[in-house]
Amino acid sequence: MKFFKASPERVEQDGDADQLAKEQEIDEPPMEEGSAETRGNWTRQLDFMLSCVGYAVGLGNLWRFPYLCMRNGGGAFLIPYFGFLFLCGVPLFFMELSLGQFSCLSPLEVWKISPLFRGLGWGMVLVSGILSIYYNLIISWVLYYLYSSFSNPLPWASCGNEWNTPYCLVRTHNSSNSSLVTNSSGLNITHKTPSQEFFERKVLNMTDGIGNLGGFNTHLLICLIIAWVIIFLCLFKGVKSSGKVVYVTAICPYIFLFILLIRGTLLDGAWDGIRFYITPQWHKLKSMKVWGEACLQIFYSLGPAWGGLITMSSYNKFKNNMYHDALIVPVINCGTSFFAGFVIFSIIGFMAKEANLPVDKVITEGPGLAFVAYPEALTRLPFSPAWAVMFFVMLLTLGLDSQFGQVETLASGFADSFPHTLGKRKTFFTAFICLIEFLFGLPLVTRGGMYIFQILDWYCAAFSVMVIALLECIVIAWIYKARRLYDEIEMMIGYKPSIWWKICWLCITPSLMIWILIFTAIHYAPPKYGKYIFPKWAISLGWSIAMVSIIPIPIVAIYKFLITPGTPLQRIKKLIRPEKDWGPGPTIYKKTYKYRNGINAANANIELSLTQKLDTRNEKYIDTCNEQC
C-alpha cells in the first residue's frame, strides 16, 4: 500500500520546508530481519528495571561484600565504595545502557560504531559464556542444599554421618580460639566442623588435587541438569518470558533478606556481629589496598563489560529514560550489598557468641560463607530446616536472574549476527546454548570440580574483563566521541544529561580502570584452595582461559584491516568510523538521525524539527486512510 507525504508548505509557511522536501510518493518500509521492530521489546518497563536489578544483585553481594567491608575498615569502607560507585560504576553502567537502547543491538553487533574494535563484542560474549558455565555450578550446589534442607535434623548439623571423619568437631560454647586445632602425640591436628565436612566430603566429595578429577558426583550432575532446564524454561521466549520470571527472582530475595534480618537481630550476640561489621576503622583508609578492593568490588558487582547490560537495554523502547535507570539500579545494588551485611553478621555474631569465638574467627568469604559458615549458624536456630529452606531459596533466586542476563547475552549476540538463520529459531538456539554450556560444565561436577571452579573464578573475571572495560570506555569516549553519544542520549530522553558523565567517560573512569589494572598486577597472587597449592600447569591453564576473551580483540582488528581496501591510513580511518547502517534501532528514527550519512550536521537540526512535524501530520493521514480502507 502506498501513501503520500503531506506537503511541507502545509506544515511550514516560512519557506524552509520547500528546501528539504517536496510532495513525493513513498513505499511503506518493510521490516528487516534482526531490526528493532522484529526483535521485540520488554512487555513493561518494570520488566527491564527488575531484570537489571536481578542481573547486578547476585551471590557476590551476599558472600563477598560483607566480608570485604569487615576486613577493610567496617563503616569506613563505605567512603571509597560509594565514591567509586559514582566515579567508575555508574558512568560505565550509563554508557552501556545508552549504547544498547540506542542501537537495539547485542554486544556482537553494537560495535558497528567502530568496526576495528569489533573483537570487544566477541570478548564480552565469550566472558559471559565462560561465566555461565561455572555460575550454574553454584546454582547446582544451591539446589542440592535446598533438597537437603528438607531433612530434620539438617545433615550438616552433627558429626557421625557416613561422610564425616574422626576429626569432625561440633563447636560448643566452651570452644576457644584454637579449639579446631589440637595437639596429639606432638602433631597438630586440624579439626573441621560438620558443615565444612558436609560441603567438602558429601557435596563436593573432593579429591586430593586438580590432577585427579575422579568420577562424577551423581547428585551434582542431576542438579546441574535441573539448573540448565530451569534456565531454558525461563528464557525460551527471550525477554518475554524472563521479564515475567524476574518479578519473582528479583523481588523474593528482598523479602527473605528482611525476614532473616528480623530473625537474626533477635538472637543473642547478633548486635556484637553487627557492631563488628559497621564500626569504622578510619586508619585503614590510609591503605591503598582498601581503595583498590573497593573499586574492584564496584566493578564486578555492577557487571559492565560482560555484555549483559547492553543486551538487556537493547530490548528497551527507544524513548525510555535510561538515565534514571542508570542511577537507580547501581544505588539499589550497592544498598543491597550493605543491607545483606546486616543479615550475615547478625547470624555470624550469634554463632560466635554460641561458640565463644571472636567474630573474625567465624566469618569467611566466598562459597565458604554461603555453604559453610551461614548453614552452620542456621543449625543453631529453632526450626532450622525452615530457615535453611528460606536461605537457599533466596540464594537460588539471586543466582538465577544473574544467569538470565549472561545466557541471554549469548543467545541475542548470535541471533542478531545471523538474523536469517538463528534469529528465526531463537528458541531452539537457546536450547542449543544451554546444552553446550551444560557439556562444558561436566568437568565441574566431578570430584575434582572444585579445583577447576577456583581456576575459572580466579582468572575469568579478573584481567580480561578489566581490559575489555578499559578499551570500551576509550573507544566510545575518544574515538566514537562522547559528545556524539550525548546527542544520541538527547535523541532518546529529550535532554542532555549532566556534563559530569562526559568528564568521567573522557578522563576519570579510564584513569581509574588503568589504576585497577596496575593494582591487580601488583597484588596478584596465584589461586589456592585452603592449604592446597595449584601446580604451575593449572596456573597456565587459568591464564589461557583469561586470554580466550582477549585474543579476539587483536585478531578481529587485524582481519578487518586486511580485508578493507585502501592505503593503511585509509583503512584505519574507515574502520574507526561507524558503519553506514549504524544509527537508531527503530526504523522511524533513522531518517531524523543527526549523524546519518549524507546529512550535514549544521542542517540536521532544521530537518529534524520539520521532519517531526511532517511525521505527525503523516501519521494522522495514514491512520485516516487505514480507517477508510
C-alpha positions in Angstrom: 0.0 0.0 0.0 1.3 3.5 -0.8 0.7 6.8 0.9 1.6 10.4 0.1 3.7 12.7 2.3 2.0 15.9 3.3 3.4 18.9 1.5 6.0 20.8 3.5 4.2 24.1 2.5 1.2 22.9 4.5 3.4 22.4 7.6 5.8 25.3 7.5 4.9 28.7 6.0 8.4 30.3 6.4 9.9 28.8 3.2 12.5 26.5 4.8 10.5 23.3 4.3 10.4 23.6 0.5 14.2 23.3 0.5 14.1 20.0 2.3 11.1 18.1 1.0 8.7 18.0 -2.0 5.5 16.3 -2.2 6.5 12.7 -3.1 5.3 9.2 -3.1 6.9 6.6 -0.7 6.5 3.0 -0.1 5.7 1.7 3.4 9.1 0.5 4.7 9.3 -3.3 5.2 10.6 -4.7 8.5 14.2 -6.1 8.2 15.3 -9.3 9.8 17.0 -8.5 13.1 15.7 -5.0 13.2 14.4 -3.4 16.4 10.8 -4.0 15.2 11.4 -7.7 14.8 13.5 -8.2 17.9 10.7 -7.1 20.2 10.8 -5.1 23.5 10.2 -5.7 27.2 6.5 -6.1 27.8 6.7 -3.5 30.6 9.4 -1.1 31.5 9.4 -2.5 35.0 10.5 -5.8 33.4 13.7 -4.2 32.4 14.3 -2.5 35.7 13.9 -5.7 37.7 16.0 -7.6 35.2 18.8 -5.1 35.6 18.5 -5.3 39.4 18.5 -9.1 39.3 21.5 -9.1 37.0 23.5 -6.8 39.1 22.4 -8.1 42.5 23.9 -11.6 42.7 25.6 -14.0 45.0 28.7 -11.7 45.3 26.5 -9.1 47.1 25.8 -11.7 49.8 29.1 -13.6 50.2 31.8 -11.1 49.2 30.8 -7.5 50.1 30.1 -8.1 53.8 33.5 -9.8 54.3 35.3 -7.0 52.4 33.6 -4.4 54.4 34.5 -6.0 57.7 38.2 -6.6 56.6 38.7 -3.1 55.2 37.6 -0.8 57.9 33.9 -1.6 58.5 31.9 1.6 58.1 34.9 3.5 56.8 35.0 1.1 53.7 31.7 2.8 52.5 33.6 6.0 51.7 35.7 4.6 48.9 33.0 2.1 48.0 30.3 4.7 47.2 32.9 7.1 45.9 34.0 4.7 43.2 30.3 3.9 42.5 29.9 7.4 41.0 33.4 7.7 39.6 33.6 4.3 37.8 30.5 2.1 38.3 27.6 4.4 37.3 29.4 6.0 34.3 30.1 2.6 32.7 26.6 1.4 33.6 25.1 4.5 32.0 27.3 4.2 28.9 26.3 0.6 28.2 22.6 1.2 28.8 22.7 4.2 26.4 24.5 2.3 23.7 22.3 -0.8 23.9 19.0 1.2 23.9 20.0 3.5 21.1 21.2 0.7 18.7 18.8 -2.1 19.7 21.7 -4.4 19.1 23.6 -7.1 21.0 27.3 -6.8 22.1 28.4 -8.5 18.9 26.7 -6.1 16.6 26.8 -2.9 18.6 30.5 -2.5 17.6 29.4 -1.2 14.2 30.3 2.1 15.9 33.9 1.2 15.3 34.5 -2.0 13.3 38.2 -2.1 14.1 37.2 -2.9 17.7 34.5 -5.5 16.9 36.6 -8.0 18.8 35.4 -6.3 22.0 32.0 -7.7 21.3 33.3 -11.2 20.9 35.2 -10.7 24.2 32.1 -9.8 26.0 30.2 -12.8 24.7 33.0 -15.2 25.5 33.3 -13.8 29.0 29.6 -14.3 29.6 29.8 -17.8 28.2 32.6 -18.9 30.5 31.0 -17.3 33.5 27.7 -19.1 32.7 29.4 -22.4 32.8 30.7 -22.2 36.4 27.9 -19.9 37.7 25.4 -22.7 37.1 27.6 -25.0 39.2 26.9 -22.7 42.1 23.2 -22.9 41.4 23.6 -26.7 41.4 25.2 -26.5 44.9 22.2 -24.4 46.0 19.7 -26.9 44.6 21.4 -29.8 46.4 21.5 -27.8 49.7 17.8 -26.9 49.2 17.0 -30.6 48.7 18.9 -31.5 51.8 17.3 -28.8 53.9 14.0 -30.8 54.0 15.7 -33.2 56.4 15.3 -32.9 60.1 17.8 -32.6 61.6 19.8 -30.9 59.0 22.5 -33.3 57.6 25.3 -30.8 58.4 24.3 -30.2 62.0 26.3 -33.0 63.6 29.1 -35.5 63.1 28.7 -39.3 62.9 27.4 -39.4 59.3 29.0 -41.6 56.7 30.9 -38.8 55.1 32.4 -37.5 58.4 35.9 -38.2 59.6 37.2 -38.8 63.1 38.4 -35.2 63.1 34.9 -33.8 62.8 34.2 -31.4 65.7 31.0 -29.5 66.7 31.7 -26.1 68.0 30.3 -25.6 71.5 30.1 -22.8 74.0 33.3 -24.0 75.6 35.2 -23.6 72.4 38.3 -21.5 72.3 40.2 -19.7 69.5 42.3 -22.8 69.0 39.5 -25.4 69.5 39.8 -26.6 65.9 43.5 -27.3 66.3 44.6 -29.9 68.9 47.9 -31.5 69.7 48.1 -35.3 69.7 51.5 -37.1 70.1 53.3 -33.9 69.2 51.3 -33.4 66.0 48.9 -30.6 65.3 45.6 -32.0 64.1 43.1 -29.6 62.4 39.5 -30.4 63.1 36.7 -29.5 60.8 33.1 -28.5 61.6 30.2 -30.7 60.4 29.1 -28.1 57.9 32.6 -27.9 56.4 32.9 -31.7 56.1 29.3 -31.9 54.6 30.4 -29.3 51.9 33.8 -30.8 51.1 33.1 -34.6 51.6 29.4 -35.0 50.8 28.5 -32.3 48.4 31.8 -32.0 46.5 33.4 -35.3 47.6 36.8 -33.7 46.8 39.9 -35.5 45.6 43.4 -34.5 46.6 44.1 -32.1 43.7 43.2 -30.8 40.3 45.3 -33.6 38.6 42.8 -36.2 40.0 39.3 -35.3 38.8 37.9 -38.7 40.0 34.4 -39.7 38.8 31.2 -37.7 38.5 29.2 -36.7 41.6 25.9 -38.1 40.5 23.8 -35.8 42.8 25.6 -32.7 41.4 25.2 -33.9 37.8 21.4 -34.3 38.4 21.3 -30.8 39.9 23.3 -29.3 37.0 20.8 -30.8 34.6 17.9 -29.3 36.6 19.6 -25.9 36.7 20.0 -25.7 33.0 16.4 -26.9 32.4 15.2 -24.1 34.7 17.3 -21.6 32.8 15.9 -22.7 29.4 12.3 -22.7 30.6 12.8 -19.1 31.8 14.5 -17.9 28.6 12.8 -19.9 25.8 10.8 -16.9 24.8 13.7 -14.4 25.4 12.8 -11.3 27.3 9.1 -12.0 27.1 9.5 -15.0 29.4 12.4 -13.9 31.5 10.7 -10.5 32.0 7.9 -12.3 33.9 10.1 -14.6 35.9 12.1 -11.7 37.4 9.1 -10.5 39.3 9.8 -13.5 41.5 13.5 -13.9 41.3 14.3 -10.2 41.7 11.8 -9.4 44.5 11.8 -12.6 46.6 15.4 -12.1 47.8 14.5 -8.8 49.5 11.6 -10.4 51.3 13.8 -13.3 52.5 16.6 -10.9 53.5 14.2 -8.8 55.5 12.7 -11.9 57.3 16.2 -13.2 58.0 17.3 -9.8 59.4 14.5 -9.6 61.8 15.2 -13.2 63.0 18.9 -12.5 63.2 18.6 -9.3 65.3 16.6 -11.2 67.9 19.4 -13.6 68.6 21.8 -13.4 71.4 25.1 -11.9 70.2 23.6 -10.5 66.9 24.4 -6.9 67.8 28.0 -7.9 68.5 28.3 -9.1 65.0 26.6 -6.0 63.5 28.9 -3.7 65.5 31.9 -5.6 64.3 30.6 -5.1 60.7 29.9 -1.4 60.7 32.3 0.1 63.3 34.6 2.5 61.3 38.3 1.8 61.4 39.5 5.1 59.9 43.2 4.2 59.9 42.6 1.6 57.3 41.7 4.2 54.7 45.4 5.0 54.6 46.0 1.7 52.8 45.8 1.7 49.0 44.7 -1.9 49.2 41.4 -0.8 50.8 40.7 1.7 48.0 41.7 -0.9 45.3 39.4 -3.5 46.7 36.5 -1.0 46.9 37.0 -0.1 43.2 37.2 -3.8 42.2 34.0 -4.7 44.1 32.1 -1.9 42.4 33.3 -3.0 39.0 32.5 -6.7 39.5 29.2 -6.1 41.2 27.6 -3.9 38.5 28.7 -6.1 35.7 30.0 -3.7 32.9 31.9 -5.3 30.0 30.1 -8.6 30.4 27.7 -7.7 27.7 24.5 -8.3 29.8 23.7 -4.6 30.3 24.0 -3.9 26.5 21.8 -6.9 25.8 19.0 -6.1 28.2 18.9 -2.4 27.3 18.7 -3.3 23.6 15.2 -4.5 24.2 14.1 -1.2 25.7 11.7 1.2 24.0 13.7 3.9 22.2 12.3 6.7 24.3 12.8 5.0 27.7 14.6 7.3 30.1 17.6 5.0 30.7 19.3 7.9 32.6 17.1 7.3 35.5 17.6 3.6 35.3 21.4 4.0 35.3 21.2 6.0 38.5 18.6 3.9 40.3 19.9 0.3 39.6 23.5 0.8 40.8 22.3 2.5 44.0 19.9 -0.4 44.6 22.7 -2.9 44.0 25.1 -1.2 46.5 22.4 -0.7 49.0 21.6 -4.4 48.8 25.2 -5.3 49.4 25.3 -3.1 52.6 21.9 -4.4 53.8 23.0 -8.0 53.2 25.9 -7.4 55.6 23.5 -6.8 58.5 21.8 -10.1 57.7 25.0 -12.1 57.5 26.7 -10.5 60.6 23.6 -10.7 62.8 23.7 -14.5 62.4 27.5 -14.8 62.5 27.5 -12.7 65.7 25.1 -15.2 67.2 27.2 -18.1 66.2 30.4 -16.5 67.5 28.6 -16.0 70.9 27.4 -19.6 70.9 30.9 -20.9 70.2 32.7 -18.3 72.4 34.8 -17.2 69.5 35.7 -13.8 68.0 33.6 -12.8 65.0 36.5 -12.7 62.7 37.3 -16.4 63.5 33.9 -17.4 62.3 33.3 -15.2 59.2 34.8 -16.2 55.8 34.4 -15.1 52.2 33.2 -16.7 49.0 31.4 -20.0 48.9 32.7 -20.8 52.4 30.3 -18.1 53.8 27.2 -19.3 51.9 27.8 -23.0 52.1 29.7 -23.5 55.4 29.6 -20.6 57.9 26.0 -19.5 57.4 24.5 -23.0 57.2 26.3 -23.9 60.4 24.7 -20.9 62.1 21.3 -22.0 60.9 21.6 -25.3 62.7 21.6 -23.5 66.0 18.2 -21.9 65.3 14.8 -23.4 66.4 13.0 -25.0 63.3 16.4 -24.9 61.5 15.1 -26.7 58.4 12.6 -24.0 57.7 15.2 -21.3 57.9 17.6 -23.3 55.7 14.9 -23.7 53.0 14.3 -19.9 53.1 18.0 -19.1 52.9 18.7 -21.4 50.0 15.6 -20.4 48.1 16.9 -16.8 48.4 20.3 -17.9 47.0 18.6 -19.7 44.2 16.7 -16.6 43.1 19.8 -14.4 43.5 21.7 -16.8 41.2 19.0 -17.4 38.6 18.4 -13.8 37.4 22.1 -13.1 37.2 22.4 -16.2 35.0 19.5 -15.0 32.8 21.4 -12.0 31.7 24.5 -14.0 30.9 22.8 -16.7 28.8 20.6 -14.1 27.0 23.8 -12.3 26.0 24.9 -15.4 24.2 21.6 -16.1 22.6 20.9 -12.5 21.4 24.5 -12.0 20.3 24.5 -14.8 17.8 20.8 -14.3 16.8 21.5 -10.6 15.9 24.6 -11.6 13.9 22.7 -14.3 12.0 19.1 -13.0 11.9 18.0 -15.0 8.8 19.0 -18.3 10.4 19.3 -18.1 14.2 17.0 -15.1 14.6 14.0 -17.1 13.3 14.9 -20.1 15.5 16.0 -18.4 18.7 14.1 -20.8 21.0 15.9 -23.8 19.5 19.2 -21.9 19.6 18.7 -21.0 23.2 18.2 -24.7 23.9 21.4 -25.5 22.0 23.3 -22.9 24.0 22.1 -24.5 27.3 23.1 -27.9 26.0 26.6 -26.8 25.0 27.1 -24.9 28.3 26.0 -28.0 30.2 28.5 -30.2 28.4 31.3 -27.7 29.1 30.3 -27.7 32.8 30.5 -31.5 33.2 34.2 -31.4 34.5 32.9 -29.1 37.3 30.7 -31.8 38.7 33.5 -34.3 39.0 35.1 -34.9 42.4 37.9 -32.5 41.4 35.5 -30.0 40.0 36.0 -27.5 42.9 39.6 -27.0 41.8 38.5 -26.2 38.3 35.9 -23.8 39.7 38.6 -22.0 41.6 40.7 -21.6 38.5 37.8 -20.3 36.4 36.6 -17.9 39.1 40.1 -16.6 39.7 41.1 -15.8 36.1 37.9 -15.5 34.1 36.6 -12.4 35.9 39.9 -10.7 36.5 42.3 -9.4 33.9 40.2 -9.9 30.8 37.1 -8.1 31.9 39.1 -5.1 33.1 40.9 -4.9 29.7 37.6 -5.1 27.8 36.0 -2.4 30.0 39.0 0.0 29.6 39.1 -0.4 25.8 35.3 0.0 25.6 35.4 3.3 27.6 38.3 4.7 25.5 36.8 3.7 22.1 33.3 5.2 22.9 34.6 8.3 24.6 37.5 9.2 22.4 37.1 7.5 19.0 33.3 7.4 18.7 33.2 10.7 20.7 31.4 11.3 24.0 29.6 14.4 22.5 28.1 12.2 19.8 26.8 9.7 22.5 25.4 12.7 24.3 23.5 13.8 21.2 22.1 10.3 20.9 21.1 10.2 24.5 19.3 13.6 24.0 17.5 12.0 21.0 16.2 9.3 23.3 15.3 11.1 26.5 14.8 14.6 25.2 17.6 16.4 27.0 21.3 16.1 27.6 22.4 14.7 31.0 24.9 16.4 33.3 28.3 17.1 31.8 29.7 15.2 34.8 29.3 11.9 32.9 31.2 13.1 29.9 34.1 14.1 32.2 34.0 10.7 33.7 34.0 8.9 30.3 36.8 11.0 29.0 39.2 11.2 32.0 38.1 9.9 35.4 36.8 6.4 34.6 39.5 5.3 32.1 42.2 6.6 34.6 40.6 4.5 37.3 40.5 1.5 35.1 44.2 1.8 34.4 44.8 2.1 38.1 42.7 -1.0 38.8 44.8 -3.0 36.2 48.1 -1.8 37.9 46.7 -2.5 41.3 45.6 -6.0 40.3 49.0 -6.7 38.8 50.9 -5.5 41.9 48.7 -7.6 44.3 48.4 -10.6 42.0 48.7 -13.9 43.8 48.1 -17.4 42.4 44.9 -19.1 43.5 44.7 -21.6 46.3 42.0 -23.7 48.0 42.6 -23.9 51.7 46.2 -25.2 52.0 46.2 -26.7 48.5 48.6 -25.0 46.2 47.8 -25.3 42.5 50.5 -26.7 40.2 52.1 -24.5 37.5 50.3 -26.1 34.7 46.9 -25.3 36.3 48.1 -21.6 36.6 49.0 -21.6 32.9 45.5 -23.1 32.2 44.0 -20.2 34.1 45.9 -17.6 32.1 44.9 -19.4 28.9 41.3 -19.2 29.9 41.7 -15.5 30.7 43.2 -14.9 27.2 40.3 -16.6 25.4 38.2 -13.4 25.7 41.2 -11.1 25.0 42.6 -12.8 21.8 39.6 -11.9 19.6 40.3 -8.2 20.1 43.6 -8.1 18.1 42.6 -11.0 15.8 39.4 -9.3 14.6 41.2 -5.9 14.3 43.9 -7.5 12.1 41.3 -9.3 10.0 39.3 -6.2 9.4 42.4 -4.3 8.5 43.5 -6.9 5.9 40.1 -7.2 4.1 39.5 -3.4 3.9 40.6 -1.8 0.6 42.8 1.3 0.6 46.1 2.5 2.0 46.9 1.7 5.6 45.8 5.1 6.8 42.6 5.0 4.8 41.8 1.6 6.2 42.3 2.7 9.8 40.2 5.9 9.2 37.4 3.9 7.7 37.5 1.2 10.4 37.3 3.5 13.4 34.2 5.3 12.0 30.7 3.8 12.3 29.4 1.6 9.5 27.0 3.0 7.0 23.9 1.3 8.6 24.8 2.5 12.1 22.1 4.5 13.7 18.9 4.3 15.9 17.5 0.9 16.2 13.8 1.7 15.2 13.5 2.5 11.5 11.2 5.5 12.1 14.1 7.4 13.8 16.8 6.7 11.3 15.8 9.5 8.9 16.0 12.1 11.7 19.4 10.9 13.0 21.8 13.8 13.1 24.8 11.8 12.1 23.4 9.7 9.3 25.3 9.5 6.0 24.7 12.4 3.6 23.3 14.8 6.2 25.1 17.9 7.0 25.2 18.3 10.8 24.5 22.1 10.5 21.2 21.4 8.7 20.3 18.4 10.8 18.5 20.3 13.5 16.3 22.1 10.9 15.4 18.9 9.2 14.8 17.1 12.4 12.3 19.7 13.6 10.5 19.8 10.2 10.5 16.0 9.8 9.0 15.5 13.2 6.1 17.8 12.3 5.8 16.0 8.9 5.8 12.7 10.7 2.9 13.8 13.0 0.9 15.0 10.0 1.6 11.8 8.0 0.7 9.5 10.9 -2.7 11.2 11.2 -3.2 11.0 7.5 -2.2 7.3 7.4 -4.5 6.5 10.3 -7.4 8.1 8.4 -6.5 6.1 5.2 -6.4 2.9 7.1 -9.8 3.6 8.7 -11.3 4.2 5.3 -9.7 1.1 3.9 
